[in-house]
């Protein structure tokens, strides 16, 4: 969206603190003799790891909170320690990285320089809100050599008075297994629910489905793991009332799957339905940057019933295509009579 189309623009790049380009981190642990991944299951390696933790090497990090934590594909965690304000002040600072196994065993201790780096994003998907007043744009920051963690951001652009960006920015954490070959995420928007006065964004990436509130920018559901046998869906569609989500593969390698009850207000057995919905609505709308969605733009769970002919009873099992075709036929008949 450039100046010639309303004067608004979307930032497709942002600066962040990350490993300094060209810097090779110093490996403080393990010793070079245990550099192979197979050595991590060795009893001697485990003993060395415990001894290293008990030494003074990690003393400066014991009381510090990790600046970043990333789950690993093996179930462990990668912790990054450092002070980003020093990078902003001095242009570069030393950061420590600890890689731990799922059971907490220390596998790696690295020290390297961090600096300001620019991450480039591309528009992965976009969709209009149910009321047609805003455009949701999904920006994808793919993993790079300097920044191996992928993430996405959801920006909301107002279409009411020209094209104007809104304050909403939703940071979306993506699967740690994301690689450069992983397809970008896809987006679907649900209508505003009457019970919460909020609409929702459904983001599918690497076989994981996440649901975000566009009122509070909070994650309200997920990640929900989908797919099987190493195959993951990359296409997404919603039913009108958001009670069903259809996922499929663009290559046809994975058959379409229907996910029922992907998102709904959580039940509260200790309170009435009215009180439970009220608390759920307040929690979802907490911190909302925009006013309540107008009543006419909300979905009240209306169930449409159609009849093939006036002589038959109305039912929700009639194909919508047939109903629309019959309406079109009636309109054409009226036009023909009016022209006679």
C-alpha positions in Angstrom: 0.0 0.0 0.0 1.9 3.0 -1.2 1.3 6.8 -1.1 -0.6 6.6 -4.3 -3.3 4.4 -2.7 -4.4 6.4 0.4 -1.0 7.6 1.8 -0.6 4.5 4.1 2.2 2.0 4.1 3.0 -1.3 5.7 6.4 -1.9 7.2 8.0 -4.9 5.4 11.1 -4.8 7.5 12.0 -4.2 11.1 15.2 -3.9 13.2 15.8 -6.4 15.9 18.7 -7.6 18.2 20.3 -10.7 16.8 23.7 -12.4 16.2 26.2 -10.0 14.6 26.8 -10.7 10.9 30.1 -12.5 10.4 30.6 -13.3 14.1 31.5 -16.9 15.0 30.3 -17.7 18.5 32.9 -19.1 21.0 32.0 -22.6 22.2 32.6 -22.7 26.0 31.0 -26.1 26.4 31.3 -28.9 25.4 35.0 -29.6 24.8 36.0 -30.2 21.2 36.3 -33.9 21.9 32.5 -34.1 22.6 31.4 -31.9 19.7 29.4 -34.7 18.0 25.7 -34.8 18.6 25.9 -38.6 19.3 28.1 -37.8 22.3 25.2 -36.0 24.1 23.8 -39.4 25.1 27.2 -40.6 26.5 27.5 -41.1 30.2 30.8 -39.3 30.3 29.2 -36.3 28.5 26.5 -36.2 31.1 29.0 -36.2 33.9 31.0 -33.4 32.2 27.7 -31.4 31.8 26.9 -31.7 35.5 30.4 -30.7 36.5 30.3 -27.6 34.2 27.0 -26.5 35.7 28.4 -26.8 39.2 31.5 -24.7 38.3 31.5 -20.9 38.2 31.2 -20.7 34.5 27.4 -20.2 34.7 27.4 -18.1 37.8 26.6 -14.8 36.0 23.6 -16.4 34.4 22.1 -18.1 37.5 20.1 -15.1 38.8 19.4 -13.6 35.3 16.2 -14.1 33.4 16.6 -15.3 29.8 16.2 -12.6 27.2 14.7 -15.1 24.8 13.7 -18.8 25.0 13.0 -21.0 22.0 11.7 -24.6 22.2 13.7 -27.0 20.1 12.4 -29.8 17.9 13.8 -32.4 20.3 11.7 -31.1 23.2 14.5 -29.0 24.8 15.0 -25.3 25.0 17.5 -22.7 23.8 18.0 -19.8 26.2 19.6 -16.5 25.2 21.0 -14.3 28.0 22.0 -10.7 27.4 21.1 -7.0 27.7 19.5 -5.6 24.5 19.8 -2.1 25.8 23.6 -2.4 25.6 23.2 -3.2 21.9 21.1 -0.1 21.3 23.6 2.1 23.3 26.9 0.6 22.0 25.9 -1.0 18.7 27.1 -4.4 19.9 27.1 -6.5 23.1 28.1 -10.0 24.2 25.3 -12.6 24.6 25.3 -16.1 26.0 23.3 -19.0 24.7 22.5 -22.2 26.6 21.1 -25.2 24.8 19.4 -27.8 27.1 17.9 -31.2 26.4 14.3 -32.1 27.3 15.5 -33.4 30.7 17.4 -30.2 31.5 20.9 -31.4 30.7 23.2 -28.7 29.4 24.2 -29.5 25.8 25.9 -26.3 24.6 27.2 -23.0 26.0 28.0 -20.4 23.4 29.2 -16.7 23.7 28.9 -14.4 20.8 28.4 -10.8 19.7 24.8 -9.5 19.1 24.0 -6.4 17.1 21.0 -4.7 15.4 19.9 -6.6 12.4 17.2 -6.0 9.8 14.6 -8.7 9.2 12.7 -8.5 5.9 9.1 -9.7 5.8 6.8 -10.6 2.9 3.0 -10.4 2.8 1.9 -14.1 3.3 -1.8 -13.6 3.2 -4.6 -11.0 3.7 -8.3 -11.0 4.3 -11.1 -8.5 4.9 -13.0 -8.5 8.3 -16.6 -9.7 8.3 -17.9 -6.1 8.4 -15.6 -5.0 5.6 -14.3 -2.1 7.6 -10.7 -3.4 7.9 -8.1 -5.4 6.1 -6.0 -7.9 8.0 -2.5 -8.4 6.6 -0.3 -11.3 7.6 3.5 -10.5 7.5 5.9 -13.4 7.5 9.4 -13.2 8.8 11.1 -16.3 7.4 14.1 -17.8 9.3 17.6 -16.7 8.2 21.1 -17.8 9.1 21.5 -15.0 11.6 17.9 -15.3 13.0 16.8 -19.0 12.8 13.5 -18.4 14.5 10.5 -17.6 12.2 7.6 -15.5 13.3 4.7 -13.5 11.8 2.9 -10.3 12.5 -0.8 -9.5 11.9 -1.5 -5.9 11.0 -5.0 -4.4 10.7 -5.6 -1.6 8.2 -8.7 0.5 8.4 -10.7 1.0 5.2 -13.3 3.4 6.6 -11.7 6.7 5.7 -9.1 5.9 3.1 -6.4 3.3 3.9 -5.0 3.9 7.4 -3.0 1.5 9.6 -4.5 0.8 13.0 -2.5 0.4 16.3 -3.2 -3.4 16.3 0.0 -5.5 15.8 -0.3 -9.2 16.7 3.0 -11.0 17.2 2.6 -14.7 16.2 5.1 -17.3 17.4 5.6 -20.0 14.8 6.8 -23.6 15.1 10.5 -24.0 16.0 10.7 -26.6 13.3 10.2 -23.9 10.6 12.9 -23.9 8.0 13.6 -21.9 4.8 11.7 -24.5 2.8 8.5 -24.3 5.0 5.6 -22.6 3.2 4.5 -19.3 4.7 1.4 -19.2 7.0 -2.2 -18.7 5.7 -4.9 -16.6 7.2 -8.7 -16.8 7.6 -10.9 -14.4 9.5 -14.1 -15.3 11.4 -17.0 -12.9 12.1 -17.5 -11.0 15.3 -19.2 -13.2 17.9 -22.1 -11.7 19.8 -20.9 -13.3 23.1 -17.5 -11.6 23.0 -18.0 -8.6 20.7 -14.8 -9.6 18.9 -13.7 -11.2 15.7 -10.9 -13.7 15.4 -8.0 -14.5 13.1 -7.1 -18.1 12.3 -3.5 -18.7 11.4 -2.3 -22.0 9.9 1.4 -22.7 9.6 3.6 -25.9 9.5 0.6 -28.0 10.6 -0.3 -25.8 13.6 -3.5 -23.8 14.0 -3.7 -20.7 16.2 -6.6 -18.4 17.0 -6.1 -14.7 17.9 -8.6 -12.1 19.1 -8.6 -9.0 17.0 -9.9 -7.0 20.0 -7.2 -7.8 22.5 -4.5 -9.3 20.2 -4.2 -12.3 22.6 -3.8 -15.9 21.6 -7.1 -17.6 22.7 -6.6 -21.1 21.2 -3.7 -23.2 20.1 -1.4 -24.3 18.8 -3.5 -27.2 17.6 -1.4 -29.8 15.8 -2.8 -31.1 12.5 -1.5 -33.4 9.8 -0.2 -37.0 9.9 2.7 -39.1 8.6 4.9 -36.0 8.2 2.3 -34.3 5.9 0.8 -31.0 7.0 -2.1 -28.9 5.6 -1.5 -25.5 4.1 -5.1 -24.4 3.2 -7.7 -23.1 5.6 -11.5 -22.3 5.5 -14.1 -21.5 8.1 -17.8 -22.2 8.5 -20.1 -19.2 9.0 -20.4 -19.7 12.8 -16.7 -20.7 13.2 -17.8 -24.1 14.7 -15.9 -25.9 11.9 -12.5 -25.4 10.3 -11.6 -27.1 7.0 -7.9 -27.8 6.4 -6.4 -29.3 3.3 -3.2 -29.6 1.3 -2.6 -27.6 -1.8 -0.7 -30.6 -3.4 -3.5 -33.1 -2.6 -1.1 -35.3 -0.6 -3.2 -34.9 2.5 -7.0 -35.5 2.3 -9.1 -32.6 3.6 -10.0 -32.7 7.3 -12.8 -31.1 9.2 -12.0 -29.8 12.6 -15.1 -29.4 14.8 -15.3 -27.0 17.7 -12.0 -25.4 16.9 -13.0 -22.3 18.9 -15.8 -21.5 21.3 -16.1 -19.8 24.8 -14.8 -22.2 27.4 -17.4 -23.8 29.7 -17.4 -23.0 33.4 -19.0 -25.7 35.5 -19.1 -23.6 38.6 -21.2 -20.7 37.1 -24.2 -20.1 35.0 -23.8 -19.8 31.2 -24.5 -16.1 31.4 -21.8 -15.4 34.0 -19.3 -17.7 32.2 -19.8 -15.9 28.9 -19.5 -12.5 30.7 -16.1 -13.4 32.2 -14.9 -14.9 29.0 -15.9 -11.7 27.1 -14.2 -9.5 29.6 -10.9 -11.5 29.5 -10.8 -11.6 25.7 -11.6 -7.8 25.3 -9.1 -6.8 28.0 -6.7 -4.3 26.6 -8.7 -3.8 23.4 -7.6 -0.9 21.3 -10.8 -0.4 19.5 -14.5 0.1 20.5 -17.0 -2.7 20.6 -17.9 -4.2 17.3 -21.4 -2.8 16.4 -24.3 -5.1 16.9 -25.2 -5.3 13.2 -21.8 -6.7 12.5 -21.9 -9.5 15.0 -22.8 -13.2 14.5 -25.6 -14.4 16.7 -25.4 -18.1 15.7 -28.3 -17.9 13.3 -29.1 -21.2 11.7 -30.5 -20.9 8.1 -33.2 -23.2 7.0 -34.3 -23.5 3.4 -37.1 -25.3 1.5 -36.7 -26.5 -2.1 -40.4 -25.6 -2.8 -43.1 -23.9 -0.6 -44.8 -27.3 -0.3 -41.8 -28.9 1.4 -40.7 -28.2 5.1 -37.7 -26.0 5.6 -34.5 -27.8 6.6 -30.8 -27.0 7.1 -29.8 -29.9 4.9 -30.8 -28.3 1.6 -27.8 -27.4 -0.6 -27.3 -23.6 -0.6 -26.4 -23.7 -4.4 -29.9 -25.1 -5.2 -31.5 -22.4 -3.1 -29.6 -19.7 -4.7 -30.4 -21.1 -8.2 -34.1 -21.1 -7.4 -34.0 -17.5 -6.2 -32.2 -16.5 -9.4 -34.9 -18.3 -11.4 -37.6 -16.5 -9.6 -36.0 -13.1 -10.2 -35.6 -13.9 -13.9 -39.3 -14.8 -14.1 -40.2 -11.5 -12.4 -38.0 -9.6 -14.9 -39.6 -11.4 -17.9 -43.1 -10.5 -16.6 -42.1 -6.9 -16.0 -40.9 -6.6 -19.6 -44.1 -8.0 -21.2 
